Amino acid sequence: MRVVPLVVLTAASAVIPAWAQAGGERPPQHAPVIIPGPGPDGADPVEPMTFQVPDAQAACDGEAVTPAYSEILPAREGMRLAGPDLVLAFATAPDGRVTDLRPVGAPPATEAKLQAAFAAWRFEPRARADCRLTVTWRTVALAEAETPDLLNYFAVDRRTGRLRDAVARRLGGDGADCGERWGGRRPAVAAYPDFLRGRRPPPGGSSWTVVRWNIAADGQASQVEILGSSGDADLDAEGLRAVSETRMRPGPARTGCVYNFYRTGETLPAPPMPAQEDRPDPLAACPEAMDERFRVRPRLVFPEVFRQRAIEGWALVRFDVAPWGAIGNAAVIEAQPAALFGEDALRLVRASQATPGFEAGVRCVVPVRYRIEAGDDTSAPD
């Protein structure tokens, strides 16, 4: 089987992405917030604001398995049909990490963040196959939501929109008039957490903390407290310090300000790529000239949900080449640690071309690696 030269796609290392710092906002990567429209004459929405909280159960060979490391999976917005509407197939490597992650069926594109979060889980150090993660959804009305559910929506996945603002007001407590962050006031002195202090999450992992406080008329923060966190004590301490040392410009006093800080672990390397000579394809007929003829049109599409967590991956894509250079019959042979890498690699190959030649190429294979570049310090706040 002929293997054309390796394609390597890189993304700047984002040990602590700039939008994760105080004052930053994560760019929207999903569908718009689903919120009922206003009633007649601009009245309140006809239906209550809702979101859905996931509950996940993992099993291998039909037996329940407990993760050694796990994170809360992100909630989703709006009211949808309840039930086990998302099943992820996966395997575990000898070190316990998740591999071969792929959806069973066709989940909405908005579930990609859930897949990336699950890719950071760890199980017992043991190679296992035929595993399933079954996710069920519990619909929560905002007016009746308890604090843990509000934190799940607010802290695990950073969103924008009316629903997030309403959740911030609920988290702020009775009489809260600040909302998220500064409450309409500007900082005179801004302090930021040291996101590298202490023990960080494991590679590919993420931790978060939500801080609540009041702002006095002179701009001083008071009654600073941790409202909830993932258990990262060092990030909790840094969040408290940063808010306490931040001073706002004089203005109206505010109560119930809330904000979440989060940080990621180091880069999680991709699982080893198998050697293609160990997997011969008797149907392949890819001439050596294809090494020079095949040209990738660079379209860096590092899966964003994995880039945010610094999780690397790779994919093997098989394709045919017509004598006139057209690419056809492209298909993913394998992708690790998740099928999403294969989807992007497939789009990359389909958008490529080969120069015309005398021979066609049948079942050529190109490896595509997704790597996080090291040494690019983006930890400074926006």
N, C-alpha and C positions, 0 to 999 in steps of 0.2 A: 504493500500500500504506500503510495507516494504522499509524503507530508510536505506541503509548501511551507515557506519560512514562517516562523512564529510572528504573530501580531501581539504587541504588548500595548495595552491602554493603561495610562496612569492617571491618577487623580492626586492633587496636592494633599499632603498629609494634613489632617485636621484633628490633631490630638485633642484640642479644645476649639471647636469651630467658633468663628468670630460671632456668629449669631447666638451662640450659647452663653456669651458673656453678658454681664449687666448692661442694659441699654440696647441690646441687640434683639432682632426679631428673626425667627426662622422663616425663610421664603416659603410661601405656600406650595405644597407638593401634592395636593389632593383636590378632590372635587369640592365645590363650594359647600359651605355649611347648609344643612337642610333644616330650615326653620319655617314654620307655617306663616303664610302671608297675613297681612293685616286684614281686619274685618272691614265692614262698610264704614265710610267716613273716618278712616284712620284709626278705628278702635283697636283694642288689644287683639293679638292673634286669636283666630277662632279656635285653634287647638293649642294645648300646652307645649312648651319646649320640652323635647325629650332627647335622650341619648341612650346608647346601649353599652353595657358593661360585659366583657367576655369572661367566661369560665372555661378553663381548658383542662382536659384530662389526657395524659399520655399513656400509651400501651404499646408493648412489643410482643409479637406472637400471641396476641390476645390477652396478655397479662398486664395489669397496671404497673407502671414504673414511676418512681419518684425522682425528680431531678435533684442533682447535688447543688446546682446553682440555677436560679430562675429569676425572672423579672415579671412585674405586672405587665400584661399585654395591653396595648392601647385600646381605649373605648372608641366607638364610632358614633356618628351623629345621625339624628333623625329617628323615626319610628319605622321599623321594618318587621318582617315576619320573624318570629322567634323560632328557635329550634337549632339542631346541629347542622347549620348551613355552611360550615367551613370545616373541612377535613384536610390536614396536611400529612402527606406520607413523608417519612424520613428514615434514616439509619443512624447509628452511632458508631463512631470510630473507636479504635482501641483506647484512645485517651478520653473517651466520653463525649466528644463534641458532636454536634449535629451535622450530618452530611446528607446528600441526596434529597434535599428538601424540595418538595414539589406539591402543589395543590392537587387534590383529587376533585376533578370537575373543573369548573371555570369560575373562580371567585372574582368578585369585583376588583378592579385595579387598586381601589382604596385600601385593600387588605395587604398591600405590599409591605407596609410598615410593621404589621403584625408578623409577617414572615421574617423580616429582618430582626425583630426583637427575639423571636423564637430561636433564630440561628445562633444567638449568644448563649443559649442555655447549655448546661453541662449535665451529663448523666453518669452513671457508674462507669468507670473505665473498663469498657468491654465492647467489643465489636458486635453489633446486633443489627438485624435487618427486619423488614416487615413491621415497621413501627408506624403508629398513627397518633396524631394530635387532633382530638376532636374539640372544637370550640363551639360552645353554645352562647346565646346572647340573652341578656336580661334587660328588658326595657325599663328605664328609670325616668320618671317625670321630674323635671327640675324642681318643682315646688315641693316635692316629697323626698328628694334625694338626701341621703345621709352623707356625712363628711367623707368617709372612705371612697364612696362613689364619685363625689365631687372632685376629690384629689386625683382619682384615676383619670377623669376627663381633663382636668386642668394641668396636671404636672407631667404625665407620662408622654404626651404628645402635644407640642406647642402649636396651638391654632390661633386664628383670629376670627373676629365676627361677633355678632350679637349674643350668640349662645355662650361663648367664652366670657364675654363681659358680664352676662347674667350669673354665670357660675362664680366669677370673681366677687360679685356682690354678695352672693350667698356665703362664700368662704369668709368674707370680711366681717360677717356677724350682724346682729341687729343694729340698725342705725348707721351702718357703714355708708360713707359718702365719698370714699376715695377711689374705689375700683382697683384696677391693676396698676401697679407701679407708683407713679408720682401724684396721682389725683389732680392733674392739670397744672401742677407747679413744676418749676425747673430747679435742678440741683445747683447749689452754689459750690459744694464740695462733694465729689462722687468717689466712693470707695468700692473696690471690687474684690471678690473672693480670690484667693490663691487656689486655682483649680488643680495645681500639681501637688498640693500639700497632702501628706499622709498617704494612706493606702488607697489607690484608685481601684475602680472596678476591674474585673478580669478583662483580657483582650476581647474586644467586640462588645463588652458590656456597657451599661449606662446606669448612672445613679442620679437622684434628684432630691431636692428639698424645697419646701414651700414655707416662706416666711410671711408673718403678718405683723403689722405695726401701725402706730398712729403717728401723725405729724403735727407738732405744735405750731402755733402762729409764728414763732421765731425760727421755724425750720428744723428744730431738733426732733429726732425720732425718739419715740417712747413706747414702752410696753412691747418691745420686740420679742417675738416668740416664734418657735418652730411649730407650724400648724400640722405638718406631716412630712414624712421623708421615706426614702427607700431603705434607710438604715445606715447610710454613709455618715458616720459621726464627724469625720473631718470636714466634709462638705457642709454639714449642719453648722458646725462651729464657724466656718468661714462665711456662710450666709448671714449668720447673726452678727458677726463682726462688721461685714461690709455694710449692712443696713444701719447698724448703730453708728458707724463713723460717717455715714452720708448725711450731709446737712442741706436742707432745701432753702431756697430764697424765702424771705418773709411773705406771708400771705394767709389766707383762710386756713384754720386748723382742719385737719382731715383725720378720719378714723377708718379703721378696717382696710388699710392698704395691704395688698397681697402680691407676691411675686414668686416665681420659681426659678431656681438655679439648677443646672444639671451639668454633668461632665461624663466623658467617655473614657474607656480604658485604652490601652495601647493597641496597635494594629494587630488584628487576628489574621495570620497568614492563611492562604488558601491550602486545602489538602493537596498532597502531592499529585502531580499530573502523571498518569500512566505512560510508559514508553510505548510508542506506536508500533515499534517493531515486534513487540510482544503480542500484538493484536492484529495479525495479518488479515487482509481482506482479499479473498481470491477473486472477487469481481472488480477490483480496482484496476484502472488502466490510466494512470496519471503520468505523462512523460516528464522527464527531467526539465525540459524547456519551460514547464509551467512555473518553475521557481522564478524565472525572469519575466514571464508573461503576466502572471497574476499580480494585480495591484489593488491594494485596499484603499478605498476612499476614506480618509480619516474622518470619522464622526464619533468623537469621544462621547459615549453614552454610558458612563460608569453608573450602574444602578444607584440612584440617589439615596435610597433608604439604606443601602449597605455602605455607601461612602460616608454617610453621616456617622456611622458606627465604626468606621475604619476596618471593615471586613473585606478581605480580598477574595478573589475567585478566578475561575477560568472556565473555558468551554471549548469543546472540540466540534467543529462544524464540517460536515461533508457536503460536497457540491460537485456539479458537472460544469464543464466549460466547453462551449461550442467553438469550432474552428475560427469563427469570426469574433470571438471574445465574450459572448453573452454568458452570464451565470445562470444556472438553472438547477432544479432539484436539490436545493439547499435544505439541509436538515441538521438538527443537533444530535450528535452521537452521545455526548455526556456533558454535564455541567456541574460544577461544584463551587461552593457548598449548597447552592440553591439553583433551581431551574431558571430563576430570573436572569442569571448571568447568561444562560443559553439564549434566552429570548432577545437580549440586546446584541449578543454576538451574531445571531442569525440575521438580524436587521443590518448589521455592519457588512456581512458577507454579501447579502442580496444587493446592497447598494454599491458593491465593488464591481470591477470589470477586469478583463484580461485583454492584452493586445492580440490582434489576429495572428494566427499561425497555421501551420499545415496539419496539425493534429488536434483532435479533441481530447479533453481530459474527462475521465470517468471516475467518479467517487474519489476525488481529491479531498484531502483533509487539511484544514488549517487550525492550529491551536491559537486561541485568543486568551491572553492573560489580562486580568484586571488588578493593578497594583497601586498601592498608596505610596506616593513619593515621600521619602524621609528627609528631614532637615528643613522643612518649610514651616517656620514657627508662625502660626496664626493665632496664638493664644492671647494677643493683645486685644482688648475690648474695642468695639466700634466706637 
